[in-house]
């Protein structure tokens, strides 16, 4: 799966199997959560450099800023700058 995603998913950063991603469901099943990892730093740098590249490579960028990296590593002002860059890239005059 990792090899396929490296070839097809933009800003792929691997499968994240850290112990915090292995949980037990209420019914006792073992479940994996949040195992797909994107390179948040590179993705957000690209948004600020040229957000249209991100919009072109990822269909449906509506939730691209919901990657946990942004909440851990960014100030509210940085998050707003990313949102502004994405919004500007989606406007008809941006292309």
C-alpha positions as CSV (number, residue, x, y, z in Angstrom):
1,X,0.0,0.0,0.0
2,X,2.8,2.4,0.9
3,X,4.5,1.9,-2.5
4,X,1.3,2.5,-4.4
5,X,0.5,5.7,-2.4
6,X,4.0,7.0,-2.9
7,X,3.4,6.8,-6.6
8,X,-0.1,8.2,-6.6
9,X,-0.8,10.4,-3.6
10,X,0.7,13.9,-3.7
11,X,2.7,14.8,-0.6
12,X,2.5,11.2,0.7
13,X,4.6,10.7,3.8
14,X,4.0,7.0,4.6
15,X,1.8,4.8,6.7
16,X,1.7,5.9,10.4
17,X,1.5,2.9,12.6
18,X,2.6,4.5,15.9
19,X,1.1,3.0,19.0
20,X,-1.4,5.9,19.4
21,X,-3.1,4.9,16.2
22,X,-3.9,1.3,17.4
23,X,-7.1,1.4,19.5
24,X,-9.7,-0.9,20.9
25,X,-13.3,-0.2,19.8
26,X,-16.1,-0.4,22.4
27,X,-17.0,-3.9,21.1
28,X,-13.4,-5.1,21.7
29,X,-12.1,-5.1,18.1
30,X,-8.6,-3.7,17.5
31,X,-8.8,-0.8,15.0
32,X,-6.3,1.5,13.3
33,X,-7.0,5.2,13.1
34,X,-5.2,8.0,11.2
35,X,-2.7,5.7,9.5
36,X,-2.4,7.7,6.3
37,X,0.3,10.4,6.6
38,X,0.8,13.4,4.4
39,X,3.9,15.6,4.6
40,X,2.1,18.6,6.1
41,X,5.1,20.9,6.2
42,X,5.8,20.4,2.4
43,X,2.1,20.6,1.6
44,X,1.6,23.9,3.5
45,X,4.8,25.4,2.0
46,X,3.4,24.7,-1.4
47,X,0.1,26.3,-0.6
48,X,1.9,29.5,0.4
49,X,4.2,29.3,-2.6
50,X,1.5,28.5,-5.2
51,X,-1.8,27.2,-3.9
52,X,-3.0,26.4,-7.5
53,X,-0.5,23.6,-7.6
54,X,-2.2,22.0,-4.6
55,X,-5.6,22.6,-6.1
56,X,-4.5,21.0,-9.3
57,X,-2.9,17.9,-7.7
58,X,-5.5,17.2,-5.0
59,X,-9.1,17.0,-6.2
60,X,-11.4,18.6,-3.6
61,X,-9.1,20.6,-1.3
62,X,-11.9,21.5,1.0
63,X,-10.4,19.6,4.0
64,X,-6.7,20.0,3.1
65,X,-6.1,22.2,6.1
66,X,-7.6,19.6,8.5
67,X,-4.4,17.6,8.6
68,X,-3.4,17.4,12.3
69,X,0.0,18.9,11.5
70,X,-1.5,22.3,11.0
71,X,-3.1,22.4,14.4
72,X,0.1,21.3,16.1
73,X,2.6,23.4,14.2
74,X,0.8,26.6,13.2
75,X,-0.3,29.8,14.8
76,X,-3.8,31.1,14.1
77,X,-2.2,33.8,11.8
78,X,-0.4,31.1,9.8
79,X,-3.6,29.0,9.5
80,X,-5.4,32.1,8.2
81,X,-2.6,32.8,5.7
82,X,-3.0,29.2,4.4
83,X,-6.8,29.6,4.2
84,X,-6.4,32.9,2.3
85,X,-4.0,31.4,-0.2
86,X,-6.3,28.4,-0.9
87,X,-9.3,30.7,-1.3
88,X,-7.4,33.0,-3.7
89,X,-6.3,29.9,-5.7
90,X,-9.9,28.9,-6.2
91,X,-11.1,32.2,-7.5
92,X,-11.8,32.3,-11.3
93,X,-9.2,35.1,-11.7
94,X,-6.4,33.1,-10.1
95,X,-6.0,30.8,-13.1
